[in-house]
């Protein structure tokens, strides 16, 4: 299996509902390092997994939709606990949609999977992996 990873970051504000979140129930900020990994069984005709420039561009477009936002005020997240795990899935699903629309080039149609990892800090992170 071959893979390529591109990276960006987001800074968001949000709050959680539920006792399990303790003080994080109050509004707070978070900065996430975002890694998106693209996978495929065989390299494409150009011997690459995916066009790194396009992958970086599309990840940046997705992170810019989230960056510097209070997610509590965003209609897409109304009533949802925007946990790190949940946000990793959001980014992965949005990347998958862009792959299917051709935004990462025709060669990306041979991708078999995407995983997204959001690093909360140097000691904690969460990931979501999906097939394409």
Secondary structure, DSSP 4 states (H G I P E B T S, - for coil): -EEEEEEEEEEEEE---SGGGGGGGS-EEEEEEEEEEEEESS--TTS-SS-HHHHHHHHHHHHHHHTTEEGGG-GGGTT----HHHHHHHHHHHHHHHHHHTTT-GGGGG--EEEEEEESSSS-EEEEEEE-
